[in-house]
Amino acid sequence: MKHIAFSFIFTAMLLCSCGTNTTKSEITAEMAYEGVSNYCHSAYDWSVTKENPSIMYVQMGEETDSAYQVVFRSYTGAFVNFYVNKTSGTTRMEEYVPTLDVRNEAGTINLFDYLKKEN
């Protein structure tokens, strides 16, 4: 009887796990770009772009299995690399100043705080 019960439980677990995909991403590249862009437009002064729009920008960087990189370039020449976790939306920021060759951790944000909510 124990053998039958074990077989039943094993079969049920097997059937339940067949439909799940553990590598499914919740965050898309478009969402990563939109959220970081919204953050950058709210956190940084873009008034200098009125005369020279190309002096500041947000663009997609490299992609790994677990994260999207979104790059913000400031009018000062500094870059902020945003590493967006594809599953959680947690976004790590790293500032890079090429003229000084200095990298600093700049904090974290939750991407979902900067995505537009759909009604």
SEPAKOL-329259 format. One line per 10 residues: number of its first residue (from 1); their letters; for each residue x, y, z of N, C-alpha, C. Coordinates in nm, 4 decimals. Example, Ala and Ser with C-alpha at 12.3 -4.5 7.8 and 13.67 -1.06 7.14 Angstrom:
1	as	1.3190,-0.5690,0.7800,1.2300,-0.4500,0.7800,1.3200,-0.3300,0.7800 ~ 1.2850,-0.2250,0.7080,1.3670,-0.1060,0.7140,1.2900,0.0030,0.7870
This chain:
1	mkhiafsfif	0.0811,-0.1191,0.0000,0.0000,0.0000,0.0000,0.0864,0.1269,0.0000 ~ 0.1969,0.1237,0.0785,0.2861,0.2392,0.0817,0.3458,0.2634,-0.0561 ~ 0.3753,0.1553,-0.1283,0.4349,0.1666,-0.2603,0.3376,0.2357,-0.3582 ~ 0.2106,0.2027,-0.3480,0.1095,0.2636,-0.4347,0.0932,0.4113,-0.4006 ~ 0.0901,0.4431,-0.2712,0.0772,0.5827,-0.2289,0.1975,0.6629,-0.2765 ~ 0.3176,0.6083,-0.2617,0.4387,0.6758,-0.3077,0.4344,0.6978,-0.4582 ~ 0.3916,0.5971,-0.5328,0.3817,0.6095,-0.6778,0.2817,0.7180,-0.7170 ~ 0.1707,0.7258,-0.6465,0.0697,0.8261,-0.6745,0.1244,0.9666,-0.6497 ~ 0.1911,0.9855,-0.5376,0.2478,1.1161,-0.5035,0.3560,1.1552,-0.6044 ~ 0.4419,1.0613,-0.6379,0.5489,1.0866,-0.7342,0.4909,1.1273,-0.8700
11	tamllcscgt	0.3877,1.0554,-0.9153,0.3239,1.0857,-1.0429,0.2585,1.2236,-1.0390 ~ 0.1920,1.2566,-0.9302,0.1275,1.3871,-0.9171,0.2316,1.4996,-0.9199 ~ 0.3426,1.4812,-0.8512,0.4482,1.5819,-0.8507,0.5072,1.5985,-0.9902 ~ 0.5256,1.4877,-1.0596,0.5813,1.4911,-1.1941,0.4886,1.5657,-1.2890 ~ 0.3599,1.5390,-1.2820,0.2634,1.6053,-1.3684,0.2530,1.7543,-1.3379 ~ 0.2599,1.7906,-1.2118,0.2512,1.9316,-1.1743,0.3739,2.0097,-1.2190 ~ 0.4893,1.9472,-1.2220,0.6116,2.0188,-1.2573,0.6333,2.0287,-1.4075 ~ 0.5588,1.9516,-1.4861,0.5799,1.9532,-1.6309,0.5441,2.0870,-1.6940 ~ 0.4464,2.1555,-1.6429,0.4011,2.2792,-1.7044,0.4749,2.4030,-1.6596 ~ 0.5674,2.3919,-1.5644,0.6364,2.5106,-1.5165,0.7667,2.5297,-1.5903
21	nttkseitae	0.8024,2.6533,-1.6060,0.9267,2.6893,-1.6727,1.0044,2.7777,-1.5774 ~ 1.1103,2.7266,-1.5176,1.1827,2.7999,-1.4151,1.2711,2.9088,-1.4723 ~ 1.2934,2.9107,-1.6043,1.3793,3.0128,-1.6627,1.2990,3.1258,-1.7264 ~ 1.1711,3.1284,-1.7069,1.0861,3.2321,-1.7669,1.1206,3.3691,-1.7078 ~ 1.1393,3.4669,-1.7931,1.1689,3.6031,-1.7493,1.0396,3.6798,-1.7268 ~ 1.0391,3.7595,-1.6233,0.9251,3.8459,-1.5985,0.9489,3.9832,-1.6585 ~ 1.0723,4.0242,-1.6716,1.1088,4.1561,-1.7228,1.1554,4.1412,-1.8672 ~ 1.1032,4.2239,-1.9562,1.1481,4.2239,-2.0949,1.2516,4.3356,-2.1136 ~ 1.3217,4.3320,-2.2249,1.4193,4.4370,-2.2563,1.3494,4.5719,-2.2670 ~ 1.2311,4.5734,-2.3237,1.1552,4.6973,-2.3377,1.1177,4.7549,-2.2015
31	mayegvsnyc	1.0783,4.6677,-2.1092,1.0446,4.7126,-1.9740,1.1680,4.7686,-1.9037 ~ 1.2822,4.7020,-1.9207,1.4061,4.7484,-1.8583,1.4407,4.8877,-1.9098 ~ 1.4327,4.9060,-2.0414,1.4641,5.0362,-2.1011,1.3669,5.1437,-2.0520 ~ 1.2380,5.1136,-2.0566,1.1366,5.2119,-2.0162,1.1534,5.2531,-1.8706 ~ 1.1713,5.1561,-1.7814,1.1849,5.1865,-1.6393,1.3088,5.2695,-1.6091 ~ 1.4220,5.2324,-1.6684,1.5455,5.3075,-1.6457,1.5342,5.4474,-1.7061 ~ 1.4770,5.4580,-1.8247,1.4590,5.5883,-1.8875,1.3704,5.6783,-1.8014 ~ 1.2613,5.6228,-1.7501,1.1728,5.7006,-1.6623,1.2477,5.7461,-1.5373 ~ 1.3276,5.6564,-1.4796,1.4067,5.6920,-1.3613,1.5034,5.8061,-1.3945 ~ 1.5765,5.7924,-1.5046,1.6761,5.8933,-1.5424,1.6118,6.0291,-1.5699
41	hsaydwsvtk	1.4952,6.0279,-1.6315,1.4278,6.1543,-1.6596,1.3734,6.2200,-1.5328 ~ 1.3507,6.1406,-1.4294,1.3035,6.1999,-1.3040,1.4186,6.2354,-1.2093 ~ 1.5315,6.1678,-1.2212,1.6415,6.1886,-1.1265,1.7473,6.2873,-1.1745 ~ 1.7576,6.3084,-1.3040,1.8628,6.3949,-1.3584,1.8022,6.5134,-1.4319 ~ 1.8768,6.6225,-1.4341,1.8339,6.7458,-1.5011,1.8645,6.7350,-1.6506 ~ 1.7613,6.7310,-1.7320,1.7762,6.7171,-1.8765,1.7671,6.8517,-1.9488 ~ 1.7657,6.9625,-1.8762,1.7497,7.0934,-1.9404,1.8629,7.1242,-2.0381 ~ 1.9812,7.0690,-2.0157,2.0941,7.0944,-2.1065,2.0720,7.0314,-2.2435 ~ 1.9793,6.9385,-2.2534,1.9550,6.8711,-2.3815,1.8704,6.9551,-2.4766 ~ 1.8161,7.0663,-2.4281,1.7372,7.1524,-2.5167,1.8236,7.2087,-2.6294
51	enpsimyvqm	1.9468,7.2442,-2.5978,2.0383,7.2975,-2.6983,2.1170,7.1889,-2.7701 ~ 2.1433,7.0799,-2.7026,2.2217,6.9714,-2.7602,2.1629,6.8373,-2.7154 ~ 2.0629,6.7852,-2.7867,1.9934,6.6630,-2.7449,2.0832,6.5387,-2.7320 ~ 2.1938,6.5348,-2.8042,2.2780,6.4149,-2.8015,2.3738,6.4111,-2.6833 ~ 2.3737,6.5147,-2.6001,2.4689,6.5207,-2.4893,2.4324,6.4234,-2.3758 ~ 2.3047,6.3884,-2.3655,2.2583,6.2911,-2.2656,2.1695,6.1898,-2.3356 ~ 2.1810,6.0639,-2.2935,2.0962,5.9619,-2.3549,2.0862,5.8382,-2.2668 ~ 1.9895,5.7549,-2.2986,1.9711,5.6229,-2.2380,1.9700,5.5234,-2.3522 ~ 2.0466,5.4157,-2.3389,2.0483,5.3131,-2.4436,2.0682,5.1756,-2.3806 ~ 2.0277,5.0742,-2.4552,2.0461,4.9367,-2.4091,2.1931,4.8996,-2.4208
61	geetdsayqv	2.2389,4.8216,-2.3240,2.3746,4.7684,-2.3252,2.3699,4.6184,-2.3493 ~ 2.4600,4.5487,-2.2854,2.4692,4.4036,-2.3016,2.3594,4.3326,-2.2241 ~ 2.3337,4.2101,-2.2644,2.2349,4.1255,-2.1971,2.3017,3.9950,-2.1555 ~ 2.2726,3.9504,-2.0338,2.3184,3.8190,-1.9879,2.1958,3.7323,-1.9641 ~ 2.2171,3.6108,-1.9177,2.1046,3.5221,-1.8870,2.0174,3.5779,-1.7754 ~ 2.0765,3.6553,-1.6850,2.0016,3.7000,-1.5680,1.9722,3.8495,-1.5632 ~ 2.0356,3.9294,-1.6513,2.0173,4.0749,-1.6396,2.0272,4.1454,-1.7741 ~ 1.9615,4.2608,-1.7781,1.9761,4.3547,-1.8893,2.0636,4.4694,-1.8395 ~ 2.1479,4.5207,-1.9262,2.2241,4.6398,-1.8930,2.1626,4.7556,-1.9717 ~ 2.1338,4.8637,-1.9015,2.0861,4.9865,-1.9640,2.1858,5.0950,-1.9236
71	vfrsytgafv	2.2302,5.1748,-2.0207,2.3351,5.2735,-1.9967,2.2790,5.4150,-2.0093 ~ 2.3066,5.4951,-1.9082,2.2728,5.6372,-1.9107,2.4019,5.7160,-1.9229 ~ 2.4058,5.8095,-2.0179,2.5210,5.8982,-2.0318,2.4795,6.0378,-1.9902 ~ 2.5532,6.0932,-1.8956,2.5271,6.2274,-1.8463,2.5994,6.3309,-1.9311 ~ 2.5535,6.4534,-1.9245,2.6201,6.5624,-1.9961,2.7626,6.5845,-1.9442 ~ 2.7942,6.5344,-1.8252,2.9293,6.5481,-1.7694,3.0272,6.4492,-1.8298 ~ 2.9756,6.3527,-1.9055,3.0607,6.2486,-1.9635,3.0632,6.1215,-1.8803 ~ 3.0005,6.1247,-1.7634,2.9916,6.0051,-1.6792,2.8834,5.9121,-1.7331 ~ 2.8993,5.7839,-1.7048,2.8011,5.6832,-1.7419,2.7473,5.6182,-1.6154 ~ 2.6192,5.5873,-1.6157,2.5614,5.5060,-1.5095,2.5084,5.3808,-1.5771
81	nfyvnktsgt	2.5650,5.2677,-1.5359,2.5201,5.1385,-1.5873,2.4156,5.0831,-1.4919 ~ 2.3003,5.0506,-1.5473,2.1909,4.9921,-1.4703,2.1843,4.8439,-1.5067 ~ 2.1927,4.7571,-1.4063,2.1856,4.6133,-1.4285,2.0512,4.5657,-1.3740 ~ 1.9578,4.5370,-1.4656,1.8202,4.5023,-1.4298,1.8059,4.3511,-1.4219 ~ 1.7768,4.3001,-1.3023,1.7537,4.1575,-1.2838,1.6268,4.1187,-1.3583 ~ 1.6369,4.0209,-1.4475,1.5244,3.9826,-1.5333,1.4073,3.9237,-1.4564 ~ 1.4333,3.8668,-1.3420,1.3268,3.8017,-1.2663,1.2622,3.8954,-1.1648 ~ 1.3440,3.9671,-1.0873,1.2900,4.0449,-0.9763,1.2664,4.1925,-1.0073 ~ 1.3363,4.2466,-1.1074,1.3258,4.3890,-1.1351,1.4196,4.4732,-1.0502 ~ 1.4909,4.4111,-0.9573,1.5889,4.4831,-0.8779,1.6988,4.5328,-0.9710
91	trmeeyvptl	1.7321,4.6587,-0.9595,1.8254,4.7211,-1.0520,1.9427,4.7809,-0.9764 ~ 2.0610,4.7301,-1.0057,2.1851,4.7785,-0.9439,2.2453,4.8855,-1.0340 ~ 2.2914,4.9946,-0.9733,2.3491,5.1044,-1.0504,2.4994,5.1140,-1.0204 ~ 2.5752,5.1357,-1.1273,2.7195,5.1539,-1.1139,2.7600,5.2744,-1.1976 ~ 2.8206,5.3728,-1.1345,2.8643,5.4928,-1.2054,3.0084,5.4741,-1.2522 ~ 3.0349,5.5189,-1.3744,3.1690,5.5109,-1.4317,3.2062,5.6466,-1.4898 ~ 3.3211,5.6989,-1.4464,3.3723,5.8255,-1.4974,3.4967,5.7938,-1.5800 ~ 3.4830,5.7919,-1.7132,3.5955,5.7513,-1.7985,3.7198,5.8391,-1.7852 ~ 3.7024,5.9706,-1.7684,3.8193,6.0582,-1.7612,3.9057,6.0308,-1.6384 ~ 3.8452,5.9783,-1.5334,3.9184,5.9439,-1.4115,3.9388,5.7938,-1.3954
101	dvrneagtin	3.8761,5.7160,-1.4852,3.8767,5.5701,-1.4771,3.8341,5.5217,-1.3377 ~ 3.7213,5.5774,-1.2910,3.6697,5.5458,-1.1580,3.5312,5.4826,-1.1712 ~ 3.5122,5.3728,-1.0993,3.3817,5.3053,-1.0921,3.3343,5.3055,-0.9472 ~ 3.2063,5.3367,-0.9281,3.1475,5.3358,-0.7939,3.0083,5.2749,-0.7986 ~ 2.9773,5.1958,-0.6977,2.8404,5.1483,-0.6819,2.7546,5.2702,-0.6484 ~ 2.6404,5.2833,-0.7140,2.5581,5.4026,-0.6962,2.4217,5.3725,-0.6377 ~ 2.3987,5.2516,-0.5906,2.2722,5.2183,-0.5264,2.1886,5.1211,-0.6077 ~ 2.0640,5.1068,-0.5654,1.9700,5.0178,-0.6324,1.8334,5.0865,-0.6417 ~ 1.7563,5.0421,-0.7386,1.6165,5.0847,-0.7505,1.5331,4.9617,-0.7831 ~ 1.4045,4.9739,-0.7619,1.3110,4.8702,-0.8043,1.2508,4.9168,-0.9361
111	lfdylkken	1.2766,4.8441,-1.0430,1.2305,4.8839,-1.1761,1.0800,4.9082,-1.1800 ~ 1.0043,4.8273,-1.1061,0.8583,4.8390,-1.1083,0.8099,4.9752,-1.0581 ~ 0.8921,5.0445,-0.9772,0.8555,5.1778,-0.9296,0.8579,5.2804,-1.0421 ~ 0.9221,5.2475,-1.1541,0.9386,5.3432,-1.2635,0.8715,5.2992,-1.3937 ~ 0.7915,5.1962,-1.3860,0.7133,5.1532,-1.5019,0.5734,5.2102,-1.4910 ~ 0.5201,5.2524,-1.6030,0.3831,5.3063,-1.6035,0.2855,5.1936,-1.5737 ~ 0.1930,5.2238,-1.4884,0.0904,5.1243,-1.4545,-0.0197,5.1302,-1.5592 ~ -0.0579,5.0126,-1.6095,-0.1667,5.0068,-1.7078,-0.2995,4.9889,-1.6365 ~ -0.3991,5.0580,-1.6829,-0.5335,5.0498,-1.6215,-0.6142,4.9417,-1.6855
